[in-house]
């Protein structure tokens, strides 16, 4: 049975959260929404708050998973992160990306500091 796009995305987010937890990060929240957009995962890496965008691309016909995090998407993530920090307190943070071409732990690329705010 083929997963719908939404179900595949949720599976990718779960796999990413588990992968990052196995690398020492602690989950703070998933799918943080505000008027600016959504952040897939918010995790702690020691004292650093990490905003994580999870991208699954099973077909590179329209670009890779990494290429899909456009400057416009980055701006939405930055605004959403700023909103989160206003609500939960300011602290040291960074933006990471988890890129996959399959929902398989062997196909995860973790890009730390994927972009700057």
C-alpha positions as a printed NumPy array, in Angstrom:
array([[  0.   ,   0.   ,   0.   ],
       [  1.377,   3.392,  -0.986],
       [  1.393,   6.076,   1.722],
       [ -0.394,   9.319,   0.999],
       [  1.804,  12.406,   0.825],
       [  0.569,  13.551,   4.26 ],
       [  1.113,  10.136,   5.882],
       [  4.562,   9.858,   4.314],
       [  5.431,  13.289,   5.718],
       [  4.281,  12.303,   9.202],
       [  6.29 ,   9.076,   9.004],
       [  9.349,  11.072,   7.918],
       [  8.909,  13.442,  10.885],
       [  8.604,  10.522,  13.336],
       [ 11.695,   8.878,  11.872],
       [ 13.602,  12.179,  12.033],
       [ 12.608,  12.735,  15.689],
       [ 13.774,   9.227,  16.604],
       [ 17.009,   9.621,  14.617],
       [ 17.807,  12.93 ,  16.339],
       [ 16.884,  11.564,  19.78 ],
       [ 19.345,   8.717,  19.145],
       [ 21.951,  11.431,  18.504],
       [ 21.298,  13.122,  21.843],
       [ 18.652,  15.734,  21.018],
       [ 15.517,  16.005,  23.142],
       [ 12.106,  16.615,  21.594],
       [ 10.421,  19.812,  22.815],
       [  7.466,  19.927,  20.422],
       [  6.307,  18.729,  17.016],
       [  4.43 ,  20.672,  14.347],
       [  4.541,  24.097,  15.977],
       [  1.99 ,  26.29 ,  14.157],
       [  1.452,  30.024,  14.133],
       [  0.21 ,  32.604,  11.628],
       [  3.597,  32.593,   9.842],
       [  3.865,  28.872,   9.234],
       [  4.899,  25.595,  10.811],
       [  8.084,  24.122,  12.218],
       [  8.223,  20.331,  11.986],
       [ 10.365,  19.657,  15.064],
       [ 11.665,  21.776,  17.919],
       [ 14.397,  19.98 ,  19.864],
       [ 17.126,  20.746,  22.388],
       [ 20.783,  19.997,  21.665],
       [ 22.404,  20.637,  25.052],
       [ 21.591,  24.343,  25.664],
       [ 20.732,  25.117,  22.04 ],
       [ 17.148,  25.124,  20.783],
       [ 17.03 ,  23.552,  17.32 ],
       [ 14.296,  24.301,  14.786],
       [ 14.197,  21.41 ,  12.326],
       [ 12.66 ,  21.254,   8.863],
       [ 12.048,  17.684,   7.661],
       [ 11.957,  17.171,   3.894],
       [ 11.1  ,  13.938,   2.132],
       [ 11.479,  13.776,  -1.623],
       [ 10.961,  10.389,  -3.203],
       [ 11.331,  11.908,  -6.663],
       [ 13.942,  14.538,  -7.583],
       [ 12.121,  15.535, -10.767],
       [ 11.328,  18.938,  -9.246],
       [ 14.54 ,  19.279,  -7.24 ],
       [ 16.151,  17.65 ,  -4.247],
       [ 14.826,  17.722,  -0.695],
       [ 17.433,  20.331,   0.219],
       [ 16.626,  22.513,  -2.779],
       [ 12.994,  22.611,  -1.667],
       [ 13.975,  24.753,   1.348],
       [ 13.865,  27.94 ,  -0.69 ],
       [ 14.725,  31.431,   0.622],
       [ 10.964,  32.041,   0.936],
       [ 10.555,  28.864,   3.027],
       [ 13.559,  29.865,   5.137],
       [ 11.946,  33.262,   5.818],
       [  8.717,  31.573,   6.937],
       [ 10.701,  29.285,   9.242],
       [ 12.593,  32.249,  10.695],
       [  9.374,  34.181,  11.379],
       [  7.785,  31.094,  12.943],
       [ 10.869,  30.519,  15.107],
       [ 10.812,  34.16 ,  16.23 ],
       [  7.165,  33.729,  17.201],
       [  8.049,  30.573,  19.152],
       [ 10.862,  32.37 ,  20.987],
       [  8.542,  35.272,  21.871],
       [  6.1  ,  32.781,  23.398],
       [  8.613,  30.512,  25.144],
       [ 11.618,  32.688,  25.934],
       [ 14.641,  33.745,  23.948],
       [ 17.676,  31.469,  23.87 ],
       [ 20.51 ,  30.312,  21.637],
       [ 19.078,  28.539,  18.597],
       [ 19.872,  27.183,  15.152],
       [ 18.088,  25.834,  12.093],
       [ 18.75 ,  22.253,  10.981],
       [ 17.3  ,  20.209,   8.142],
       [ 16.641,  16.51 ,   7.874],
       [ 16.638,  15.448,   4.22 ],
       [ 15.39 ,  12.076,   2.997],
       [ 14.679,  10.371,  -0.273],
       [ 13.09 ,   7.385,   1.517],
       [ 11.532,   6.941,   4.95 ],
       [ 14.492,   4.847,   6.028],
       [ 17.114,   5.67 ,   8.657],
       [ 19.826,   4.794,   6.12 ],
       [ 18.602,   7.584,   3.829],
       [ 18.755,  10.475,   6.309],
       [ 21.006,  13.465,   5.726],
       [ 21.257,  15.736,   8.78 ],
       [ 22.295,  19.274,   7.875],
       [ 23.248,  21.223,  10.993],
       [ 23.027,  25.017,  10.682],
       [ 21.221,  24.611,   7.358],
       [ 20.719,  28.389,   7.184],
       [ 21.051,  31.47 ,   9.37 ],
       [ 18.455,  33.881,  10.645]])
